[in-house]
Every structure is written in C-alpha cells, then in structure tokens.
Amino acid sequence: MRLARSITRRFMSRNADPEDLFQVACLGLMKAIDNFDLSFDVRFSTYAVPCIIGEIRRYLQQDRPLRLGRSLQERVRAVAQARERLTHELGRSPTTNEIACWLNMEREEVITALEAASTPTSLEEVIHDSEGEPILLQDQIGTEEIESHVFIDNLALQQVFNVLSEEERRLVTMRFFRNMRQVDVARALGLSQPQVSRLEQRILRKMRAMLVS
C-alpha cells in the first residue's frame, strides 16, 4: 500500500490516529481503482492521489469537525500575511524558516499554521517536507514505483474486504463509498451512533491487522 502510505504521511500532524488514516487512504485507493477508466487519458496515480486525499479529508471532517482555537486562528492569519509580504519582497514563495524568522516564531508553529490553513488537494499542491521547505506533493510520491504495485494493492484490498462480515461491509460501503455520516449509518443499520463508531474502529483495526500481516 505504498501510495496510500505515502499520502498518509502528509497528514501525520492532524489530530487523528495515523493507522486509521492509512486505512481510510486504502479505501480511497480501492475507490480509485474501481472508478478508473483508461478513457480518462491520465496516469492512474494522477487520478488516484486526489481520490485518496479527498477520502482522508472527508474522514477528518465527518463526525469530528476541525475547530481552530483563537490563538491558532491568529497565527494562521499572521503567517498568511507574512507569506504574502515576503512573496512580494522576495519575488518568490518564502520558505518556512523565512516566515518563522520574519514573525519571530518557532518553525514548528509556522508549519502547524500552514497545515491548519489548507489541506493538499492535488498533485500540484505545495506542501512542506520534514525541513519545512516547500515542495510539490507529486515529488514525494514516486508515481512510477506506485504504478507497478497497483495490481497487488488491488488484490490485497479485495481480499481484506471479502473477509469482512455482511454488516461490516455495509458499514464500510455507507461510510467510505457513499460518504454517509455515522448518525445516518446508525439509522440504516438499526444501531446507535456510539455503536457505529465502535464498530468502525473495530473494522479499521481488523483491516490494519490483515494488511500488515
């Protein structure tokens, strides 16, 4: 699951379990494989990356809205203003270190603000590496290596999906393929929302164990 794992790393600072994000990324990859058509006239990875990122974004937003505290909101505004000012003065996008120096902030504080302000949505989106330097998402993924593993990834995902119980498959389908909220899934399955939440976590743990075994 190298493509899913690579993209998951871009969201590691989010307030979510990294392995849960990885399982959601795998589901996004499965959807991309199912929906991809050669008539799209693009590389599979070009099509799949936005699908996986979108799946992670929906997971982060559904049933757990991301609320920024006042101090973080102020930091986001300050970083945005500094980036605009430095871009004008330097004639290019400033690095994270340059923004931190300008604002007299720690580099980690600037990175947190940048990540809170926006989420990568395409291969051309500017993100930041471990040193805080701006890079393109597509430069971090290794698309040619990914292409050679797509078939294996698809088989692994199908095998995992097939061993789930009928109720578990229904939940996965409604939550991650139809993008339904937990409360709506609970109503459809005749369960409470907390029961659906616990079942979802159990499914993710089961899938994780099978994928890494």
N, C-alpha and C positions, 0 to 999 in steps of 0.2 A: 504494500500500500504506500509506495514511495511518494506518489503525487499527493495523496491525502495527508501524509505525514509532513511533507514539505510545506503545504499551505497551513496546516495546523500550527506550525511554529510561528507564523506571523501573528497569531492571536494569543500567544502564551501569556501576555501581560494582562489579558482580560480576567475578570473575576469569575472564572469557570474552570472546572477540572480539565486538565489537558487531555486526558484519555477520553473523557466524554466528548470533547471537541473533535478528537480523532475519529470516534465512531460516527459522529454527525458528518464529518468530512467524507467518510467511506460511503455513507448513504447518498451524499451528494454525487460522489463518483458513480455509484450504481445508477442513479437517475440520468447522469450524463451519458453513460454507456447505453442505457435503454433508449434514450431520445436522440442520440447522434445519428445523423444521416449523411452519407457521402456527398449528397447534393448540396450540403452546406458550403462545400468548397473551401474548407478551412481545416487545419490540423486538428486532430482530436483534442490535444492539450489546450489549444486556443479556445475551443468550445467548453472544455471541462472545467477549466480553472474558475471562470465566473460562476459556473453552476455550483461548484463546491464552496466558494466564498459566500455566495448567496445563501446556501444552506446553513452555513455557520452563523451568518448574520441573523437569519430568522430564528435560529435556536437561541442566540443570545438575547434577542428582543422579545420573543414569545414567552409569556408567563413569568418573565423576570426582566421588566423594563430597566434599562440602564439610566440611573439618575445621577447627574453630576452634582457634587457638593458645591457650595458657593465658592470656596477657595479654589477648587479646580476650574470652575467656570471662569473665574477671574484670571487664572493662569492661562487658560486656553485663549482668552481674549488678548492677554499680554503677548503671548507667543505669536498669535496671528498678526498683531500689529507690528511686532519686531521683525517677523519674517517679511512682511510687506515693505517695511522701511529698508531693511538690509538688501532685499532684492533690488530695490530702486537704486541704492547706493553702490552695490557691487556689480550690478548688471547681470546677476545670476541668482539662482536659489541659494540661500545661505545653508551652511551645514548646521547640524545640531549644536556642535561646540561653539560656533559663532553666535548662534541665538542665545545660548546659555551665557556666554561671556557678555553679550550686549545687555542682557537682563539681570546679570549677576545671580544667576540661578545655577543649581546643580544640573548636569547634563541629563540625569535620570528624570528630573522634574519636567524638563522640556520634552523628553521622549513621551512621558505619560500624557502631557497636554496634547502633543501631536496625535497620539493614538486615540485619545478621547474625542478629538475634533473630527476625525474621519477614519473610515474603515476601507481597506483596499477593495476595489470593485472590478478591476480588470488587469490584464497583463501589463498595461502601460501605466498603472498607478504607481506613484512614487511612494516607497516605504523607506524604512531605516534599518540598517544592519546592526550587528552587535556593537559596533563602534559608534553608532549614531549617524553614520553617513547616509545621504540619500541614494537609493538605488531603485531600479525597476523590479517589480515582482517577478517578471519573466526571467530576469537574470539570476534569480535564486532557485529556480525550479528544475532546470535541466531537462527540457522537454524531450530531447531525443532519447535519453535514457528511459524516460517515462513511457514513451511510445512502445518500447519493447516489452514493457511489463503490463500493458493494458489488458491483454487477454488473460494473463494469470490472475490479475486483480479481479477481473470479472468473475472468473471461476470461483475464487475464494469467497467473494461476496454472495454469489448464488448459493454456495454450499452452506454458508452461515445462515442465510435467510430460510433455506429449506428445512433446517433442523428446529426452527422456532415453532412453538405451538400455534394453533389457529388464532387464538386470542392475541398472542404476541405479534403475529404477522399483521393482524388487523390494526393493532395499535401503531406499529411501525408505518404501515401504509397511510393511516389517517394523520399521524403526527408529522411524518417527514416527506411523504409524497403528496399529500393533499394540504399540508401546512395548516392543519386544524389545531385550535387551542386545546389545552388539556381539559378545560371545562366542557368543551364540545365532544371530545373523545369520551370523557366520562359519561356523558349523557347517552352517547351511542352504544357504549359497552355496558350500561347499567351499573356503573361504578361511581364512587365518589372521586373528586379531583385529587385528594391525597393518595387514594389507591392507585390512580393512574400514574401519578408522579412516582410512587414507589415501584410500580410495575415497569415504568420506563427506565428507571435506574437499574433495575434487575436485568432488563433486556440488554442495556448497554454493557453491563458487566459481563453478561454471558457472551455477547458478540466479541468483546475485547479478549476474553479468555480463548475463544476459538480462533480468532485471527492471529494471535501471537503464539499459539501452540504449534 
